């Protein structure tokens, strides 16, 4: 029983690690707009107009998106917050 529980735990953690960086969703564009940022679509942070969570690769982020991913890690947050973009040092 312990072995089965251990294997289940490892499976859940593995899936979480693979899916971890791909936490963006369409509501992030709305939150960015609500924060007064000029985001019009996903390309505000991604290089693809409609990125898919299941095929996400960090290389598909533009400089702003890469900064957001680094901020998420730096702040040890579960999900990036579009309001952080107000602190983005680039244009």
N, C-alpha and C positions, 0 to 999 in steps of 0.2 A: 504494500500500500504506500509506504514511504517513497519507494522508487517511482511509482506512478505519479505521485504528487510532485516529486522533484522534476520529473520529465515534463509535466504539465507547466510547472513554473518556468523552466528553462525555455519552453516553447513560447510562452507568453512574453517573456523578456526579449527573446530573439526577434519576434514580430515587432515589438515596440521599438527596438533599436533600428530595425530596417525602416520602419515608417516614421521614426522620430523627426527627421528634418522636414518632412513634407506635411507641415501643419497649416499651410496656408489654405484659405477658402475664400469664396466670393465675398463673404461679409467683411473681409479685411479691406477690400477696396472701399466699401461703404464707411468703415471706421476711419480710414485715412481721409476720405472726403469730409466726414463729420469733424475731423480734427483740423480742417482748413487746408489740407494738402491738395495739390492739383492732380491726384490720381484719377485716371479715367477708366483704366482696365488693369488686368493682371500684369501688363507689360511695364507698369510702374516699378516693379521689382523683378519680373521674370523676362526672359528673352522670347518666350512663346506667349502668344495672346491667350491661349487657353491651356495652361499646363495641367497635367493629370497627376494626381497623387500617387497612383500606382506605378508611374514611370518617371517620377521626379529624380533629377540628378542635380546636385549643387552647382555643376557647371552651367546649368540652364538659368542661373540667376544673373542679373546685371549687377553692376557695382553696388547699387542701393540694396538689392536683395542679399548680396553677399555680406554687406554690412549688417543687415537685419539678422541674418543667421548667426553672425559673430556676436551680436548683442544678446541674442537669445542664450547663447552658450555662456557669455560673460556674466549675464544676470542670473544664470541657472534657472531660467524660466521654462515652463513646460511648453509654452506657445509664444511666438513673437507677438508683440503688441504694436499695431500700426502707429500709435501715438508716438512711439519712439522715433519715428521718421522725422519728427520736428527737431531732433538732435543730430540728424544726419549731417556730417561735415561737408559733403559734396553739394552739387547744385540740385 
